[in-house]
Amino acid sequence: HSIHESLLNPEINLQAKSISSLKVSWRKDLKLDEAIVKDRRYKLCARVVKEVLNEPGQVIPLPYLEKRRERLRLNVKIKTFLDQNPALFDTYYDRIRPKSQPVRFVRVSDRLRDFLEEERRIYSKNEGFVVSKLCKLLMMAKDKVVSVDKLAHVKREFGFPNDFLVNLVPKYPNHFRLIGVPGEGNSFLELVDWNPEFAKSVIEQRAEEESRLTGIRARPNFYYKLPPGVFLKKEMREWVRDWLELDYISPYADVSHLDQASPEMEKRAVGVFHELLSLSLYKRVPVPILGKFSEEYRLSNAFSSVFTRHSGIFYMSLKGGIKTAMLREAYKDGELIDRDPLLEIKDKFVELLAEGWRERAELLRLQREDAKKHKEMMAMKDQDYDEKESSEELEDYGEKESSEEAEDYDEKQSTFVVLLLKVEASDRPLCVSQYSLVNYACSMLPYSQLEPHPPYPPSRNVVGEDITYYEQRQNGQQHGNGHRHHSHRSHHDGTPAEDNCCKWLKELDDQCVCDLLSLLHEHAQLRMNVPGEWTLNS
C-alpha cells in the first residue's frame, strides 16, 4: 500500500499491527475501587437475607445458620451480625426436635417483610424494562439462545427477579420460549420474536438523542477518556485513534462474516462488553461471569485483555481478589451516575439497614450514659464511706495502745466487708445493660423445674449470711444461684454463664453476675418463660 492510501484508510494501519502486541500497563483507580468496597456491607446483608428466605417457612435455627458462615463469607459470628443489623430479623426460642433443648431461631422481621412487599411493587412497575433487558441478552447471542443456568447465575448482576424463569418468562410467550425444564438437565431460553426497538445499543441511542438535540447527524462511537495519570505510548495512541475511526459495529448485528482477529471484530467485542455493562445494575460485572458467555457472544479466549487495552472505556478492578470490569463513563469521582431504575430496590434496602443501625447506635449511647451515671453514683458513695471510715480510724488511733490498735484494725477490716456489702445491697436502680446481662445470665442457667434456691434477694437481716455468701464467692464454692461460681483468676469447665462471667464483670462495674442477682430490689423476681430460660422482672 502507498503512504497516501494508508493515511486515508486507517484499517490498513490497524491490520499492519498485531492487536495482541499492543499492551497498556494496568493502573489502579482508587475511586472506582472504593465504589466496589462501599457496596460490600449491603451485599453481605443481602446474602444472609437470601439464605433465610430460602429456608422452609423462612425460619432457621441459629446454630444451623452459624455453620454456613464460611459459605456466606461472613467474618463475624451470626449473633454479632444480628446485633449489628437489628432491622432484618427477629429471634425466638424453640425446639428443633420435641425432646431437645430450646435454641434460638431466626426469622424474618416485620420490617423486612414490608421491604419484600415494596420490592415486588418495584419489580411490577419496571416489568417491561426487565423484559427488554432479557431480550437484549438473547438478541446479542449467536443463535439467540442462552443457557438457563447461565441466566440464573447472572440474575443478580442484571437485576432479574429470583423467580423470573417461573413467573416472568411464561407471561411473555411472544418474546421467550423455554426449552427443557430448569434444574433438570440442559435447558435453554430462546428468543421468539426480533424486536427492532430492543436492537438499539446504548451508544446508538445516545447518538440518536444527540442528533435530535443538535439537528446534526451524530456518528455512533465510544466515549473515550483516559483517567488522570494514564498516558499511552505513541504507537498505542496512534492505534487507538485509528481504531476509533472505524465504523461502529452494533452488538446486535450479524458478524458471522468477520475474521475473529480483525480490528472490526475487536470493535464489535468492545461494543458487546459496553452493552453488557450498560445493562447491568451497577455498570460493572466480574470478569469470570462475563467469561461464561464466551461461546454465545463469540468472545476470544483472551477477551479480558480488552479491558486493559481500552482503558479509556473500561477499568478492570482487582479489589477483593476478583477481576471486575467497570464502565468508566457510568461513574464520576467514584459515584455511580448512570443509575438503573431497579436500583430503587437497593435504596429501600439500605434505608432499612440504616434504620436498624440508628436504633443500635441510640441503644449503645443510652447504655453508655447509664453506665457513666452508675459509676459516678458509686464513686460518690465510696468517697463518702472512705471519709467516714478515715475519721473513725483517726479517733480510735489516738485513744488505744499500739497492740490494741492492731487488733482494732483487723476488726475494722472485717467490719468494712460487712458494711460494704450492706451499702452495695441497698436499693438502687439498675441500668438497662445490667438488666439485659442478668436476663442473659438467667437464660444460661442449667434447666430446672424449680426456681433457683435460695430465692433472691437473700435476707439482709442476718449479717452472717452476707459474710458466708461473700466467702463462698471468694473460694469458688457452691452457692444458690443455680451454678457453681469460679474464681476470676483461674477458669475451669463450667456453664456458659460461668465462662462469660469475667467478660460481664467488665461491664458491671466490678460486680459479677452472681453478686448482681443477690443485690436486686426487694420487688425483683425470677420467672421461667420456657424450660431453661430464666428471665428477670423488675
C-alpha positions in Angstrom: 0.0 0.0 0.0 1.1 3.5 -0.7 1.6 6.1 2.1 -1.3 8.1 0.7 -3.6 5.0 0.9 -2.6 4.2 4.5 -3.4 7.7 5.6 -6.8 7.7 4.0 -7.7 4.2 5.3 -7.0 3.6 9.0 -7.9 0.0 8.6 -4.7 -0.6 6.7 -2.7 0.7 9.6 -4.6 -1.4 12.1 -4.0 -4.6 10.1 -0.3 -3.8 9.9 -0.1 -4.1 13.6 -0.9 -7.2 15.7 -3.6 -6.4 18.2 -2.1 -8.8 20.7 1.2 -6.9 20.6 -0.4 -3.7 21.7 -0.4 -3.6 25.5 -1.3 -1.0 28.1 0.1 -1.2 31.6 -2.7 -1.5 34.2 -3.0 1.4 36.7 -5.1 1.3 39.9 -8.1 3.7 40.1 -8.7 4.3 43.8 -12.1 6.0 43.4 -13.5 3.2 41.3 -12.1 0.6 43.7 -13.8 2.5 46.5 -17.1 2.2 44.7 -16.9 -1.6 45.0 -15.9 -1.5 48.6 -18.9 0.7 49.6 -21.4 -1.9 48.5 -19.8 -4.8 50.4 -21.9 -4.4 53.5 -25.1 -4.1 51.6 -24.3 -7.2 49.5 -23.3 -9.2 52.7 -26.6 -8.4 54.3 -28.5 -9.3 51.1 -26.7 -12.7 51.1 -27.8 -13.5 54.6 -31.4 -12.4 53.9 -31.5 -14.6 50.8 -30.2 -17.6 52.9 -33.0 -17.2 55.4 -35.7 -16.6 52.7 -34.8 -19.8 51.0 -35.5 -21.9 54.2 -38.9 -23.6 54.7 -41.1 -21.2 56.4 -38.3 -18.6 56.2 -37.1 -19.7 59.6 -33.8 -21.3 60.5 -32.1 -22.3 63.8 -29.3 -20.0 64.7 -26.8 -22.9 65.1 -27.5 -24.1 61.5 -27.0 -20.6 60.2 -23.8 -20.3 62.1 -22.4 -23.4 60.3 -23.0 -21.6 56.9 -21.0 -18.6 57.9 -18.0 -19.5 55.8 -20.1 -20.1 52.7 -21.8 -16.7 53.3 -18.3 -15.1 53.6 -19.4 -13.6 56.9 -16.4 -12.6 59.0 -18.4 -12.2 62.3 -20.5 -14.6 64.3 -24.2 -14.8 63.4 -25.1 -13.4 66.9 -22.9 -10.4 66.3 -24.4 -9.9 62.8 -27.9 -10.0 64.2 -26.9 -7.4 66.9 -25.3 -5.2 64.2 -28.4 -5.3 61.9 -31.5 -5.4 64.2 -33.9 -4.4 61.5 -33.6 -7.6 59.5 -34.5 -10.5 61.7 -36.3 -11.5 64.9 -35.2 -14.3 67.2 -37.2 -16.6 69.5 -36.6 -19.8 71.4 -38.0 -23.2 70.2 -37.0 -26.8 70.0 -35.5 -28.4 66.8 -36.9 -31.8 68.0 -39.6 -32.5 70.5 -37.2 -33.6 73.3 -34.3 -31.3 72.5 -33.2 -28.3 74.5 -34.6 -24.9 73.3 -32.4 -23.0 70.9 -32.6 -19.6 69.3 -34.4 -19.4 65.9 -34.0 -16.7 63.3 -37.0 -15.4 61.3 -37.8 -12.5 59.0 -38.8 -9.3 60.8 -41.9 -7.4 60.0 -39.9 -4.5 58.7 -38.1 -6.9 56.3 -41.4 -8.3 55.1 -42.6 -4.8 54.3 -39.4 -4.3 52.3 -40.0 -7.5 50.4 -43.5 -6.3 49.5 -42.0 -3.0 48.3 -39.5 -4.9 46.2 -42.4 -6.8 44.5 -44.1 -3.5 43.7 -40.9 -2.0 42.2 -40.4 -5.1 40.0 -44.0 -4.9 38.9 -43.6 -1.3 38.0 -40.5 -2.0 35.9 -41.5 -5.3 34.4 -41.3 -4.0 30.8 -37.8 -2.8 31.5 -36.7 -6.2 32.8 -38.3 -7.9 29.8 -36.3 -5.7 27.4 -33.1 -6.5 29.3 -33.7 -10.2 28.9 -34.5 -9.8 25.2 -31.3 -7.9 24.6 -29.2 -10.6 26.2 -30.7 -13.1 23.9 -30.5 -10.9 20.8 -26.7 -10.5 21.2 -26.2 -14.2 21.4 -25.0 -16.2 18.4 -28.1 -18.3 17.9 -30.5 -16.1 20.0 -30.3 -18.8 22.7 -28.7 -18.8 26.1 -28.5 -21.5 28.8 -30.9 -21.1 31.6 -28.2 -21.9 34.2 -26.1 -19.0 32.9 -29.0 -16.6 33.0 -29.9 -17.7 36.6 -26.2 -17.2 37.5 -26.2 -13.5 36.4 -29.7 -12.5 37.6 -28.2 -10.6 40.5 -25.9 -8.6 38.2 -28.7 -7.6 35.8 -31.4 -7.2 38.4 -33.7 -10.0 37.4 -36.2 -11.2 40.0 -35.4 -14.5 41.7 -38.4 -16.2 40.1 -38.1 -14.6 36.6 -37.9 -18.1 34.9 -41.1 -19.2 36.7 -43.3 -16.1 36.8 -41.9 -13.6 34.2 -40.9 -15.7 31.2 -44.3 -17.6 30.9 -46.1 -14.3 30.8 -44.4 -13.3 27.5 -44.7 -16.2 25.1 -44.3 -13.7 22.2 -40.8 -13.0 23.4 -39.5 -16.1 25.0 -39.6 -19.9 24.6 -38.3 -22.1 27.4 -36.7 -25.3 26.1 -36.4 -28.1 28.7 -37.2 -27.9 32.4 -35.0 -25.6 34.5 -33.0 -27.6 37.0 -33.5 -30.9 35.2 -30.7 -31.4 32.6 -29.9 -28.9 29.9 -32.5 -26.2 29.5 -32.3 -23.0 27.3 -34.2 -19.7 26.9 -34.8 -18.9 23.2 -35.8 -15.6 21.6 -39.1 -15.9 19.8 -39.5 -12.6 18.0 -36.9 -10.0 17.0 -37.9 -6.5 18.3 -36.1 -3.7 16.3 -36.6 -1.3 19.2 -34.6 -3.6 21.5 -31.9 -3.9 18.9 -30.5 -0.4 19.6 -27.5 -0.3 21.8 -26.9 2.4 24.4 -24.3 4.1 22.1 -26.8 4.1 19.2 -29.5 5.6 21.4 -27.1 8.3 22.6 -26.2 9.2 19.0 -29.9 9.5 18.0 -30.6 11.7 21.0 -27.6 13.9 20.2 -28.8 14.2 16.6 -32.3 15.1 17.7 -31.0 17.9 20.0 -28.4 19.4 17.7 -30.1 18.8 14.3 -26.8 17.3 13.1 -26.3 13.6 12.4 -24.1 12.2 15.1 -21.9 9.2 14.4 -22.2 6.4 17.0 -19.0 5.8 18.8 -17.5 5.1 22.2 -16.9 7.8 24.8 -13.1 7.5 25.3 -11.4 9.4 28.1 -8.2 8.3 29.9 -8.1 8.6 33.7 -5.7 11.1 35.3 -2.1 10.0 35.3 -2.6 7.4 32.5 -0.6 8.0 29.3 -0.4 5.9 26.2 2.8 5.3 24.2 2.9 6.8 20.7 2.3 3.5 18.9 -0.7 2.7 21.1 -2.0 6.2 20.9 -2.0 6.1 17.1 -3.6 2.6 17.1 -6.5 3.8 19.3 -7.0 6.9 17.2 -7.3 4.8 14.0 -9.4 2.2 15.8 -11.9 4.8 16.9 -12.2 6.0 13.3 -13.6 2.6 12.3 -17.4 2.3 11.9 -19.2 1.3 15.0 -20.5 -2.3 14.9 -23.7 -2.9 16.8 -23.5 -5.8 19.3 -26.9 -6.9 17.8 -25.5 -7.1 14.2 -24.7 -10.3 12.5 -20.8 -10.7 12.5 -20.5 -14.2 11.2 -18.6 -12.9 8.2 -15.9 -11.1 10.2 -12.5 -12.5 11.0 -12.1 -13.2 14.7 -8.7 -11.5 14.7 -9.7 -8.4 12.7 -9.9 -4.9 14.2 -13.6 -4.8 13.3 -14.2 -7.9 15.5 -12.3 -6.1 18.2 -14.6 -3.1 17.9 -17.6 -5.4 18.0 -16.3 -7.2 21.1 -15.8 -3.8 22.8 -19.4 -3.0 21.8 -20.7 -6.2 23.3 -18.9 -5.6 26.7 -20.1 -1.9 26.7 -23.7 -3.1 26.2 -23.5 -5.8 28.8 -22.0 -3.4 31.4 -24.7 -0.8 30.5 -27.4 -3.4 31.1 -26.0 -4.4 34.5 -27.3 -2.8 37.7 -24.0 -1.2 38.8 -22.4 -0.9 35.4 -19.8 -3.5 36.5 -19.6 -7.3 36.2 -17.0 -9.7 37.5 -14.8 -10.9 34.5 -15.4 -14.6 35.3 -19.1 -14.1 34.9 -18.6 -12.4 31.5 -16.4 -15.3 30.5 -19.3 -17.7 30.9 -20.8 -16.2 27.7 -17.7 -16.5 25.5 -19.4 -19.0 23.2 -22.8 -17.2 22.9 -21.2 -13.8 22.2 -18.3 -15.0 20.1 -15.6 -13.8 22.5 -11.9 -14.8 22.2 -10.1 -16.7 25.0 -8.1 -13.6 25.7 -11.1 -11.4 25.9 -10.1 -9.9 29.3 -7.2 -8.0 27.7 -9.8 -5.8 26.1 -10.4 -4.1 29.4 -6.8 -3.0 29.9 -6.1 -2.3 26.2 -9.1 0.1 26.1 -8.5 1.8 29.5 -10.3 4.9 28.3 -13.6 3.0 28.1 -13.2 0.3 30.8 -11.5 -0.2 34.1 -10.6 -3.6 35.5 -10.6 -3.6 39.3 -8.7 -6.2 41.3 -10.4 -5.4 44.5 -11.2 -8.4 46.7 -9.0 -10.6 44.6 -11.7 -10.7 41.8 -11.3 -9.1 38.4 -14.3 -6.8 37.9 -14.9 -4.9 34.6 -16.3 -1.4 35.1 -17.7 1.1 32.7 -15.8 4.4 33.2 -18.4 6.7 31.7 -21.0 5.5 34.3 -19.0 6.8 37.2 -17.9 10.2 38.3 -15.5 10.6 41.2 -16.3 7.0 42.3 -20.0 7.6 42.4 -22.4 5.8 40.0 -24.2 8.5 37.9 -25.8 6.2 35.3 -28.4 4.7 37.6 -30.6 1.7 36.7 -34.3 2.1 37.6 -34.1 -1.2 39.6 -31.6 0.4 42.0 -34.6 1.8 43.8 -34.8 -1.7 45.4 -31.2 -1.3 46.8 -32.0 2.2 48.1 -35.0 0.9 50.0 -32.9 -2.0 51.5 -30.2 0.5 52.5 -32.8 2.6 54.2 -34.0 -0.4 56.2 -30.4 -1.2 57.2 -29.7 2.4 58.2 -32.9 2.4 60.4 -31.6 -0.5 62.3 -28.1 0.9 62.6 -29.5 4.2 64.1 -31.5 2.2 66.6 -28.5 0.2 67.7 -26.4 3.4 68.0 -29.0 5.0 70.2 -29.2 2.0 72.4 -25.5 1.9 72.8 -25.5 5.6 73.6 -28.1 5.1 76.3 -26.2 2.2 77.8 -23.0 4.2 78.0 -24.9 7.1 79.7 -26.4 4.6 82.2 -23.0 3.1 82.9 -21.4 6.5 83.4 -24.2 7.7 85.8 -23.9 4.4 87.7 -20.1 4.8 88.1 -20.5 8.4 89.2 -23.1 7.3 91.8 -20.9 4.5 93.1 -17.8 6.8 93.2 -19.7 9.3 95.4 -20.9 6.5 97.8 -17.3 5.1 98.0 -15.9 8.6 98.7 -18.4 9.3 101.5 -17.7 5.9 103.1 -13.9 6.4 102.9 -14.2 9.8 104.5 -16.3 8.5 107.3 -14.1 5.5 108.0 -10.9 7.6 107.9 -12.3 9.9 110.6 -13.2 7.0 112.8 -9.8 5.4 112.4 -8.1 8.7 113.4 -10.2 9.0 116.6 -9.6 5.4 117.6 -5.9 5.6 116.9 -5.4 8.4 119.5 -7.2 6.5 122.3 -5.7 3.0 122.2 -2.3 1.4 122.7 -0.4 0.1 119.7 -1.3 -3.6 120.4 -4.9 -2.7 120.7 -4.7 -0.6 117.6 -3.5 -3.6 115.5 -6.3 -5.8 116.8 -8.8 -3.0 116.2 -7.5 -2.5 112.7 -8.2 -6.2 111.9 -11.7 -5.8 113.3 -12.3 -2.8 111.2 -11.3 -4.6 108.1 -13.9 -7.3 108.7 -16.4 -4.6 109.5 -15.5 -2.9 106.2 -16.5 -6.0 104.3 -19.9 -6.2 106.0 -20.6 -2.5 105.7 -19.5 -2.5 102.0 -21.9 -5.4 101.3 -24.7 -3.6 103.0 -24.0 -0.5 101.0 -24.0 -2.5 97.8 -27.1 -4.3 98.9 -29.1 -1.1 99.4 -31.8 -0.5 96.9 -30.5 1.3 93.8 -31.6 1.4 90.2 -30.0 -0.9 87.7 -29.1 0.3 84.2 -30.5 -1.3 81.1 -27.3 -3.1 80.2 -27.2 -4.7 83.7 -30.7 -6.0 83.4 -30.1 -7.3 79.9 -26.9 -9.1 81.1 -28.7 -10.6 84.1 -31.5 -11.8 81.8 -29.0 -13.5 79.6 -27.2 -15.0 82.6 -30.5 -16.4 83.8 -31.2 -17.9 80.4 -27.9 -19.7 80.6 -28.5 -21.4 84.0 -29.0 -25.2 84.0 -32.5 -26.3 83.3 -34.6 -26.9 86.4 -38.3 -27.2 87.1 -37.9 -25.2 90.3 -36.8 -21.7 90.8 -33.1 -21.2 91.9 -32.7 -21.8 95.6 -32.5 -19.7 97.8 -34.9 -17.1 96.4 -33.4 -13.8 95.5 -32.6 -11.4 97.0 -31.2 -13.3 100.1 -32.1 -12.0 103.5 -30.0 -9.0 104.5 -31.1 -9.0 108.2 -28.6 -11.6 109.2 -25.0 -10.4 108.9 -23.6 -13.8 109.0 -25.4 -14.8 105.8 -23.8 -12.0 103.9 -20.3 -13.0 105.1 -20.9 -16.6 104.3 -22.0 -15.7 100.8 -19.0 -13.4 100.3 -16.7 -16.2 101.5 -18.3 -18.7 99.2 -17.9 -16.3 96.3 -14.2 -15.8 97.1 -13.5 -19.5 97.5 -15.4 -20.7 94.4 -17.8 -22.9 96.3 -21.3 -23.9 95.5 -24.0 -21.3 96.2 -27.6 -21.0 95.4 -27.8 -19.2 92.1 -28.0 -22.4 90.1 -24.4 -22.8 89.1 -21.0 -23.3 90.6 -19.2 -19.9 90.7 -15.5 -19.7 90.0 -12.5 -17.5 90.9 -11.8 -14.9 88.3 -8.1 -15.9 88.5 -8.4 -19.5 87.4 -11.1 -20.8 85.0 -12.5 -24.3 84.9 -15.0 -26.1 82.8 -18.5 -24.8 83.7 -21.7 -23.5 82.3 -21.7 -20.7 79.6 -22.8 -18.3 82.3 -19.6 -19.1 84.3 -17.5 -18.9 81.1 -18.8 -15.4 80.4 -18.6 -14.1 84.0 -15.3 -12.3 83.6 -16.5 -10.7 80.3 -19.6 -9.4 82.1 -17.6 -8.3 85.0 -16.0 -5.5 83.0 -19.4 -4.1 82.1 -21.0 -4.4 85.5 -18.7 -2.0 87.5 -16.7 -4.9 89.1 -19.8 -6.8 90.1 -20.1 -10.3 88.9 -23.5 -11.6 87.8 -23.9 -13.6 91.0 -23.5 -10.5 93.1 -25.9 -8.6 91.0 -28.5 -11.3 91.3 -28.2 -11.3 95.1 -28.4 -7.5 95.3 -31.6 -6.9 93.3 -34.5 -4.8 94.6 -37.0 -6.4 97.0 -39.7 -6.4 94.3 -37.5 -8.1 91.7 -38.2 -11.7 90.9 -37.1 -14.5 88.6 -39.5 -16.4 86.4 -39.2 -19.2 83.8 -40.7 -18.3 80.4 -39.8 -21.7 78.8 -37.8 -24.6 80.3 -34.3 -23.5 80.6 -34.9 -19.8 80.1 -35.0 -17.6 83.2 -36.0 -14.0 82.9 -35.6 -11.2 85.4 -38.7 -9.0 86.0 -38.3 -5.7 87.8 
